Amino acid sequence: MSLVYEDAGLADKPATHIFLVGVGDYRYMRRPGEAVVDAPQGSFYPEAADLERLSSPPASASAMAAWFLDNQARLSRPLGSLRLLLSPGPFAPGVGPEVEVGAATFENATEDANAWRSALDRHPDNFGVFYFCGHGFFDADSGESLLLFEDFGKQNRDFYEHCCNSDKFYRAMRSCAAKTQVYWFDACRNTLDSWMKFPRDRASKLVNARMSAASESSMPIARSTSPNAQSFGDKGGLSRFATTLLDCLKMYGAEEVGNQWMVTTDSIGVSVRDVSNPRKMGLGGGYVELDGNNAAKVPFLRVPDPRVCAKVYGEPSGVLETTRVVCTDSSGATETHGPAPEPVRFTLKMGRCTMWLDGALALGTRREFYAKPPVLVAELE
């Protein structure tokens, strides 16, 4: 069972419908530190074992589910349903007993993706949220990205049959009646030479094909990394993308909409990108990438206490490793951060603030800034 929450009274009314997937326990991949797969030989493609199992995806998808369940009152459209697939489960919400949910297999993902789409189809003003965290693969020939499910590599199917082509999935969802959908793909986009020998055309789009014309929709995509690059997570904890995404939902992703501070379909991607990516991006890649159609800034959820992610750089380079950043915020409170490699990051109240460096190698020049979500970038000397 993947349906963790449903409000049947909202079936034909504008609502938010969420589908989350966290895949870490890959059946035909090696456990970390082990040389062989604990599955019968001949039951899987040996190439699948080129990757190891993961620990952060189930924790990341669970944290997202718990946050949305705990913050329903902030949604601009009430929560109509929340679907969750985990490998391994169960789901441990912040309050209450553990909940058994479906495994993140290809069959379950296909069934739930179509159920999620059917829920969205019931009203054009529904709001869809899709999040996947797990292994991914970048098809260097087509430029498309694949998402891998628990049973990826099973021998009785084509090599890529237990995965999803995220680009085809996205295009198929354009004919959905719901005009607003957001997609968060939290997966590596590496290209493995040993996997390129297999034809990729059997990778699924998950949802049933339709002949109807694509609707004029706001459908932004945020990807955790760029092509030919890895995505990272903390062992036993959350992925870095999920951590930033939750911080932006809670506080950094707010923008003014009328007389309220709201996360919108535009601000959530921009804030995740700006909080995650460095000031100067080198050639190595590995940066949050925004994609998709975002024709309108659609309000998503209210932010009662917006905050700013401060990212402080030092001049000359390296000075922050031996000095402290001192900041007086808009309330008059003063905090000290560091020493640490740049950028030194901390959360800041909105409004005017003063910063300076304190240390033997610092000039201590005080600078004033106006802090506004999502990010304040400051350079101090």
C-alpha positions in Angstrom: 0.0 0.0 0.0 1.5 3.3 -1.0 -1.4 5.6 -0.2 -0.3 7.2 3.1 -2.9 9.9 3.1 -6.1 10.6 1.2 -9.0 13.1 1.7 -11.8 11.5 -0.3 -13.9 14.7 0.1 -11.4 16.5 -2.2 -11.6 14.0 -5.1 -13.3 16.5 -7.4 -12.0 19.7 -5.9 -8.7 21.6 -6.3 -6.1 19.8 -4.2 -2.5 18.9 -3.8 -1.5 15.4 -4.8 2.0 14.1 -4.0 3.9 11.1 -5.1 7.3 10.4 -3.5 9.7 7.5 -4.2 12.9 6.6 -2.3 15.0 3.7 -3.6 18.0 2.5 -1.7 17.7 -1.3 -1.3 18.5 -2.3 -4.9 17.9 -6.0 -5.2 20.6 -6.7 -7.8 23.3 -4.2 -6.6 26.0 -4.8 -4.1 25.8 -3.8 -0.4 28.4 -1.2 0.4 31.8 -2.8 0.9 30.7 -6.2 -0.5 32.1 -7.6 -3.8 29.1 -9.8 -4.8 25.4 -9.5 -4.9 23.3 -11.5 -2.4 20.9 -12.8 -5.1 21.0 -16.1 -7.1 23.5 -15.9 -10.0 21.7 -15.9 -13.3 18.7 -14.0 -11.9 20.1 -10.6 -12.8 22.4 -8.8 -15.3 25.9 -8.8 -13.8 26.3 -5.2 -15.0 23.7 -4.0 -12.6 26.2 -4.8 -9.8 28.5 -2.0 -11.0 26.7 0.2 -8.5 26.1 -0.2 -4.7 22.9 0.1 -2.7 22.2 3.5 -1.1 21.0 4.6 2.4 19.9 8.2 1.9 17.0 7.9 -0.6 14.5 6.1 1.7 15.4 8.6 4.5 15.0 11.5 2.0 11.6 10.5 0.7 10.4 9.7 4.2 11.5 13.1 5.5 9.6 14.8 2.6 6.4 12.8 3.4 6.6 13.6 7.1 7.1 17.3 6.3 4.1 17.6 4.0 1.9 15.6 6.4 2.9 17.9 9.3 2.5 21.1 7.2 -0.7 20.6 5.4 -2.2 23.8 6.7 0.5 25.8 4.8 -0.5 24.4 1.3 -2.3 26.8 -1.0 -4.5 23.9 -2.1 -5.4 21.3 0.6 -3.7 17.9 0.6 -5.8 15.5 -1.4 -3.4 12.5 -1.4 0.1 11.4 -0.6 1.6 8.3 -2.1 5.0 6.9 -0.9 7.1 4.0 -2.2 10.2 3.0 -0.2 12.9 0.4 -0.5 13.4 -0.4 2.2 10.4 0.6 4.3 8.6 1.1 6.5 7.7 4.8 6.7 8.3 6.3 10.1 6.3 9.6 10.4 7.3 12.2 13.0 4.3 11.2 15.2 2.6 7.9 15.5 3.5 4.3 14.6 5.4 3.1 11.6 3.4 2.7 8.4 4.0 -0.2 5.9 4.2 1.2 2.4 4.9 -0.5 -1.0 8.4 -1.3 -2.2 9.8 1.0 -4.8 9.6 -1.7 -7.6 8.9 -0.9 -11.2 5.5 -2.5 -11.0 4.5 -0.5 -8.0 5.9 2.7 -9.4 3.9 2.2 -12.6 0.7 1.5 -10.8 1.1 4.4 -8.4 2.2 6.9 -11.1 -1.1 6.1 -13.0 -3.1 6.4 -9.8 -1.4 9.8 -9.1 -2.2 11.0 -12.6 -5.8 9.9 -12.3 -6.1 11.9 -9.1 -4.6 14.9 -10.9 -6.9 14.5 -13.9 -10.0 15.1 -11.8 -9.6 18.9 -11.7 -7.5 21.3 -13.8 -6.6 23.3 -10.7 -5.0 20.4 -8.9 -1.4 20.7 -7.9 1.0 17.7 -8.5 4.3 17.0 -6.8 6.6 14.2 -7.8 9.9 13.4 -6.1 12.3 10.6 -6.9 15.5 9.8 -4.9 17.7 6.9 -5.9 20.1 5.8 -8.6 20.0 7.5 -12.0 21.7 7.1 -15.3 22.4 9.6 -18.1 22.0 8.4 -21.7 24.8 10.3 -23.4 23.3 9.5 -26.9 19.8 10.9 -26.3 20.6 13.4 -23.6 17.8 11.9 -21.4 17.9 10.8 -17.8 16.8 7.4 -16.4 15.5 6.7 -12.9 16.2 3.2 -11.5 13.8 1.2 -9.4 14.5 -1.6 -6.8 14.3 -4.5 -9.3 16.5 -2.8 -11.9 18.7 -5.4 -13.7 16.3 -8.3 -13.3 17.4 -11.0 -15.9 13.9 -11.9 -17.3 13.4 -8.5 -18.8 15.5 -6.1 -21.0 18.3 -4.4 -19.0 16.5 -1.1 -18.8 12.9 -2.3 -18.4 12.8 -1.8 -14.7 13.5 1.9 -14.9 11.8 5.2 -16.0 12.9 7.6 -18.6 12.3 10.8 -16.7 12.1 12.9 -19.8 9.5 10.7 -21.4 7.5 10.5 -18.1 7.5 14.3 -18.0 6.4 14.7 -21.6 3.6 12.1 -21.1 2.3 14.1 -18.1 1.9 17.2 -20.2 -1.5 15.9 -21.4 -2.7 15.6 -17.8 -5.6 17.8 -16.9 -3.9 19.4 -13.9 -2.2 22.6 -15.0 0.4 22.8 -12.3 2.9 20.1 -11.5 6.4 20.2 -10.1 9.1 17.5 -10.6 12.1 17.0 -8.3 14.6 14.4 -9.7 17.2 13.6 -7.0 19.5 11.1 -8.7 23.0 10.8 -10.3 23.3 11.5 -14.0 26.5 9.5 -14.7 27.1 7.6 -17.9 28.5 4.0 -17.3 30.3 2.6 -20.3 29.3 -1.0 -19.3 25.6 0.1 -19.5 25.7 1.9 -22.8 25.9 -1.4 -24.7 22.3 -2.1 -23.9 19.5 -0.4 -26.0 17.7 2.2 -23.9 14.5 2.4 -25.8 12.7 0.1 -23.4 12.9 2.5 -20.5 9.4 3.2 -19.4 7.5 6.5 -19.2 5.4 5.0 -16.3 2.1 6.6 -17.3 -0.3 5.5 -20.0 0.1 7.3 -23.3 -2.7 9.7 -24.4 -3.5 11.3 -27.7 -4.8 14.5 -26.1 -3.0 17.7 -26.8 -0.6 19.0 -24.2 -2.2 21.5 -21.8 -0.8 25.0 -21.1 0.8 24.0 -17.8 3.3 25.2 -15.3 5.6 22.2 -15.0 9.0 23.1 -13.6 11.8 20.5 -13.1 14.6 20.7 -10.6 17.4 18.1 -11.0 19.9 17.5 -8.2 22.8 17.5 -10.6 23.9 18.2 -14.1 24.7 15.6 -16.9 27.7 13.3 -16.3 27.8 14.2 -12.6 27.0 12.5 -9.3 24.4 13.4 -6.7 25.4 13.0 -3.1 23.9 12.1 0.3 24.9 11.6 3.9 25.2 7.9 4.8 22.1 7.0 6.8 20.9 10.6 6.5 19.3 12.7 3.8 20.5 13.5 0.3 22.0 17.0 0.0 19.3 17.9 -2.5 16.6 16.8 -0.2 18.1 18.7 2.7 18.2 21.9 0.7 14.7 21.3 -0.8 13.2 21.0 2.7 15.1 24.1 3.9 13.6 26.0 0.9 10.1 24.7 1.6 10.4 25.8 5.2 12.0 29.2 4.9 14.4 30.1 2.0 12.0 29.6 -0.9 9.6 32.4 0.0 8.7 35.3 -2.3 6.1 38.0 -1.8 2.7 37.2 -3.4 0.3 40.0 -2.5 0.6 40.5 1.2 1.9 37.0 2.0 5.2 35.2 1.7 4.8 32.1 -0.4 6.8 29.4 -2.0 5.8 29.3 -5.7 6.5 27.0 -8.6 9.2 29.4 -9.6 10.8 30.3 -6.3 11.2 26.7 -5.1 13.5 25.8 -8.0 15.4 29.1 -8.0 16.0 28.9 -4.2 17.2 25.3 -4.3 19.6 26.2 -7.2 20.9 29.4 -5.5 21.3 27.8 -2.1 23.1 24.7 -3.5 25.3 26.0 -6.3 28.6 27.8 -5.7 29.2 31.4 -6.7 31.6 30.3 -9.4 30.8 27.1 -11.2 33.7 25.2 -12.7 33.8 22.7 -15.5 33.4 19.7 -13.3 29.6 19.9 -13.2 27.5 18.5 -10.3 25.2 21.6 -10.0 21.4 21.8 -9.5 19.8 22.2 -12.9 16.4 23.7 -13.6 14.4 22.6 -16.6 10.8 22.2 -17.8 8.0 24.7 -18.5 7.3 27.3 -15.8 4.9 29.6 -17.6 3.4 31.1 -14.4 4.5 31.7 -10.8 1.8 29.5 -9.1 1.6 29.8 -5.3 2.4 26.5 -3.6 2.5 27.0 0.2 2.7 29.8 2.8 5.9 30.6 4.7 5.1 32.1 8.1 8.7 33.0 9.0 10.9 33.5 5.9 14.6 33.3 6.3 17.7 33.9 4.2 20.6 31.6 3.5 23.8 33.7 4.0 26.8 32.6 2.0 29.9 34.5 3.0 33.1 34.6 1.0 36.4 36.0 2.1 39.1 38.2 0.6 41.8 37.2 0.2 40.9 33.6 -0.6 41.3 31.3 2.4 40.9 33.9 5.1 37.7 32.4 6.4 39.6 29.3 7.5 41.3 31.4 10.2 38.8 34.1 11.0 35.2 34.4 12.3 32.2 35.9 10.5 30.3 38.2 12.9 26.8 39.2 11.9 24.3 41.6 13.6 20.8 40.9 12.2 17.7 43.0 11.8 16.6 42.3 15.4 20.0 43.5 16.8 21.1 40.0 17.7 24.8 39.3 17.0 26.1 35.8 16.1 29.6 34.5 15.2 30.2 31.8 12.6 33.3 29.9 11.6 36.2 29.6 11.1 35.4 27.3 8.1 36.2 26.9 4.4 34.3 29.3 2.2 31.5 29.9 1.8 30.5 30.1 5.5 26.8 29.4 5.6 24.2 30.4 8.2 20.5 31.3 8.4 19.6 34.9 8.7 16.5 36.9 9.5 15.1 39.1 6.8 16.1 42.8 6.8 19.1 45.0 7.3 22.2 43.3 8.7 25.9 44.2 9.4 28.8 41.8 8.8 32.5 41.8 9.4 35.4 39.5 9.9 37.1 39.0 13.3 40.6 37.6 13.3 44.3 38.3 12.9 44.3 38.2 9.1 41.1 40.3 8.7 40.7 44.0 8.1 37.4 43.9 10.0 35.7 46.3 7.6 32.0 46.4 8.5 29.5 46.1 5.6 25.8 46.5 5.6 23.4 44.4 3.6 19.7 43.9 3.1 18.8 40.2 3.5 16.0 38.9 1.4 15.1 35.2 0.5 16.5 33.1 -0.8 20.2 33.9 -0.6 22.5 36.8 0.5 26.0 36.5 -0.9 28.5 38.6 1.0 32.2 39.2 0.4 34.2 40.4 3.4 37.8 41.2 4.1 
